[in-house]
Amino acid sequence: MATKSVIKKDKTLLIEYEPEFGFVSFEEFIKSCEYYEKDGRSLILNRTFHIKKENIVNKDEDDFPAYIMIGRKDETESYYRLDRNVFNIAYDVYFDVNIPIKLRYLTHENTSVIGYLSRTINSDIYIDADKHENSTNHIPVDRFEECIVRMPTRYELSKYKDKVTEQLFQDFFESVPDYKSKYETYVNKLRNVDDYSENMPKAFYSFKIEEYKSILQNLKSMLNDKTLSEKQWQNKIIDIIKIVFPKYLYIFPSVSIISLGDKKQLDFLAIDNQGHVDVIEIKKAEIGKLLRLYRDNYSPTKELAGSFTQVEKYIYFLASDKERLDNKLNSTFRDKIGNLIIKIVNPQGVIIAGRGNDMSELEKNDFEIVRKAHKDISEVITYDELITRLENTIMAFENKKTKTCSEDDDLPF
C-alpha cells in the first residue's frame, strides 16, 4: 500500500491512497470495492482499512490518488473520531484535532495498530496533544508514539518463534541452535533504552540495522555454502525474499496447480495485500553464467532461458484457468490468509538466479535488455543485486539514525 499521508479536510479525516502495485487503474479499484460489497464484505488495504465505495470521496474521478474517509470530527469538534467500520473495531478511537496524525499511528508492518489496541484495551481511546486532566482512557501523543515504536516487529516475532521451537525440540535433537539466548539478547537490547522519548526513534533504526545485517550475513553465508541442495536453498531464501519484497504478505512454497489438464509445481506462489498472485522462481547462485556471447551480443544461457519459459508457462496456466484456480487457491489457503481473497489478475513472474558481479559493462547492458524483454516477468535479480539492496537499505537506516526524526519523518512501516 502506498499511502502518502493522512489529511485533515474540513470536518473529515482522509488517507491519500495510490497503489505501488496491484490495481492497474482507478476504475479497477472502484470495481473491486463493488465486488466485495456484493457479498457484504469490504476491500481491505494494508490489513487495516476496510474500505467500501462510500468511503471514497472522489469515487467519480478517473485516476489515482484515491481519497478515503477514515473519520470525522465529533460533536465537540475537539477530536477526530475514527470510523469503526473502516477499522473494524468495537470501540471509538479519538485523535485530538491539534495532533498531526501520522500513518504509523494507524498501521504498523501490515498490522492495524488501531484494531489491535481496541481489541486489547476494550474501551474508548483518546489520544491527546498534551497530558489530559482526565487520565482515564487518555494518552498523550508522545507516549502513544513511544508505545507504537515498542510494538514487536516481524523480526522480533520470528526470533520468539525460534526460541519456542528450540524449547519444544531441544530434548530430541542435539543440532537445535541456541535461539533462546539470541532472542533474550535481542530483547534486552531492544528494551534497554535510557531516555525513552529522546532515544527511541534512533533505537528503532539501530534494531532495524541489526535485523538487516543479520539477514545480509545469512545470505552471504548461504552463498559460501556449496553443500546446500536447491530445495534447502529455497527453504533458507524465503525469509530473505519477504524482506526484499515487502509487498508480499504471503509466500507459499511448492504449490501444485492443475490447468488445462496439466499439473505444474510452482517454486513459490506470492500473494500481495490485494490478494493478487505472482510466481517466484528461485535458482541457486551456482547455476553458472546467465549470459552467453552470440555474434557480439549477450543472450540468455540455456539455464536462464529455461527459467523464463518455465515462469511464463506457469503464468499462462494461471491465467487460462483463472476462475477455477481462484476458487481452488482460496480453498487451499483459507486457514492461512484469513479474509483476504486470492485473485488471479495479470500475474507477474520474479526470477532470482546466479551472480552478476563478474559481468562486464557490455554484459550488464545486455542483461538489462534481456530482463526487460519479457512482459510477464517483472524482475530478474541476481544474488549480488540482493546483497546490494540489503546493503543500501542498511545505509538508508544508518543515515536516518544520524538525523533527528522530524515531525514528518515517518518510521518505515
Secondary structure as the mmCIF struct_conf table of DSSP 4:
data_model
#
loop_
_struct_conf.conf_type_id
_struct_conf.id
_struct_conf.beg_label_comp_id
_struct_conf.beg_label_asym_id
_struct_conf.beg_label_seq_id
_struct_conf.end_label_comp_id
_struct_conf.end_label_asym_id
_struct_conf.end_label_seq_id
STRN STRN1 THR A 3 LYS A 9
TURN_TY1_P TURN_TY1_P1 ASP A 10 LYS A 11
STRN STRN2 THR A 12 TYR A 17
BEND BEND1 GLU A 20 GLY A 22
BEND BEND2 VAL A 24 SER A 25
HELX_RH_AL_P HELX_RH_AL_P1 PHE A 26 LYS A 38
TURN_TY1_P TURN_TY1_P2 ASP A 39 GLY A 40
STRN STRN3 LEU A 43 LEU A 45
TURN_TY1_P TURN_TY1_P3 ASN A 46 THR A 48
STRN STRN4 PHE A 49 ILE A 51
HELX_RH_3T_P HELX_RH_3T_P1 LYS A 53 ASN A 55
STRN STRN5 ILE A 56 ILE A 56
TURN_TY1_P TURN_TY1_P4 VAL A 57 ASP A 60
BEND BEND3 GLU A 61 PHE A 64
HELX_LH_PP_P HELX_LH_PP_P1 PRO A 65 PRO A 65
STRN STRN6 ALA A 66 LYS A 73
TURN_TY1_P TURN_TY1_P5 GLU A 75 THR A 76
BEND BEND4 GLU A 77 SER A 78
STRN STRN7 TYR A 79 LEU A 82
HELX_LH_PP_P HELX_LH_PP_P2 ASP A 83 ASP A 83
HELX_RH_AL_P HELX_RH_AL_P2 ARG A 84 PHE A 87
TURN_TY1_P TURN_TY1_P6 ASN A 88 ASN A 88
BEND BEND5 ALA A 90 TYR A 91
STRN STRN8 VAL A 93 ASP A 96
TURN_TY1_P TURN_TY1_P7 VAL A 97 ASN A 98
BEND BEND6 ILE A 99 ILE A 99
HELX_RH_3T_P HELX_RH_3T_P2 LEU A 103 TYR A 105
TURN_TY1_P TURN_TY1_P8 LEU A 106 LEU A 106
STRN STRN9 THR A 107 HIS A 108
TURN_TY1_P TURN_TY1_P9 GLU A 109 ASN A 110
STRN STRN10 THR A 111 SER A 112
HELX_RH_AL_P HELX_RH_AL_P3 VAL A 113 ILE A 121
BEND BEND7 SER A 123 SER A 123
STRN STRN11 ILE A 125 ASP A 128
BEND BEND8 ALA A 129 ASP A 130
BEND BEND9 GLU A 133 GLU A 133
TURN_TY1_P TURN_TY1_P10 THR A 136 ASN A 137
STRN STRN12 HIS A 138 PRO A 140
HELX_RH_AL_P HELX_RH_AL_P4 VAL A 141 ARG A 150
BEND BEND10 MET A 151 MET A 151
HELX_LH_PP_P HELX_LH_PP_P3 PRO A 152 THR A 153
HELX_RH_AL_P HELX_RH_AL_P5 ARG A 154 PHE A 169
TURN_TY1_P TURN_TY1_P11 GLN A 170 PHE A 172
TURN_TY1_P TURN_TY1_P12 GLU A 174 SER A 175
HELX_RH_AL_P HELX_RH_AL_P6 TYR A 179 ARG A 191
BEND BEND11 ASP A 194 ASP A 195
HELX_RH_AL_P HELX_RH_AL_P7 TYR A 196 ASN A 224
TURN_TY1_P TURN_TY1_P13 LYS A 226 THR A 227
HELX_RH_AL_P HELX_RH_AL_P8 GLU A 230 VAL A 244
TURN_TY1_P TURN_TY1_P14 PRO A 246 LYS A 247
STRN STRN13 TYR A 248 SER A 259
TURN_TY1_P TURN_TY1_P15 LEU A 260 GLY A 261
STRN STRN14 ASP A 262 ASP A 272
TURN_TY1_P TURN_TY1_P16 ASN A 273 GLN A 274
BEND BEND12 GLY A 275 GLY A 275
STRN STRN15 HIS A 276 HIS A 276
STRN STRN16 VAL A 277 ILE A 282
TURN_TY1_P TURN_TY1_P17 ALA A 285 GLU A 286
BEND BEND13 ILE A 287 ILE A 287
BEND BEND14 LEU A 290 LEU A 290
STRN STRN17 LEU A 291 TYR A 294
TURN_TY1_P TURN_TY1_P18 ARG A 295 ASP A 296
STRN STRN18 ASN A 297 PRO A 300
HELX_RH_AL_P HELX_RH_AL_P9 LYS A 302 SER A 320
TURN_TY1_P TURN_TY1_P19 ASP A 321 ASP A 321
HELX_RH_AL_P HELX_RH_AL_P10 LYS A 322 ILE A 337
TURN_TY1_P TURN_TY1_P20 GLY A 338 ASN A 339
STRN STRN19 LYS A 343 LYS A 343
BEND BEND15 VAL A 345 ASN A 346
STRN STRN20 GLY A 349 ILE A 352
BEND BEND16 GLY A 354 GLY A 354
TURN_TY1_P TURN_TY1_P21 ASN A 357 ASP A 358
HELX_RH_AL_P HELX_RH_AL_P11 GLU A 361 ARG A 371
TURN_TY1_P TURN_TY1_P22 LYS A 372 LYS A 372
BEND BEND17 ALA A 373 ALA A 373
TURN_TY1_P TURN_TY1_P23 LYS A 375 ASP A 376
STRN STRN21 ILE A 377 ILE A 381
HELX_RH_AL_P HELX_RH_AL_P12 TYR A 383 LYS A 401
TURN_TY1_P TURN_TY1_P24 THR A 402 THR A 402
BEND BEND18 LYS A 403 LYS A 403
HELX_LH_PP_P HELX_LH_PP_P4 THR A 404 CYS A 405
TURN_TY1_P TURN_TY1_P25 GLU A 407 ASP A 408
#
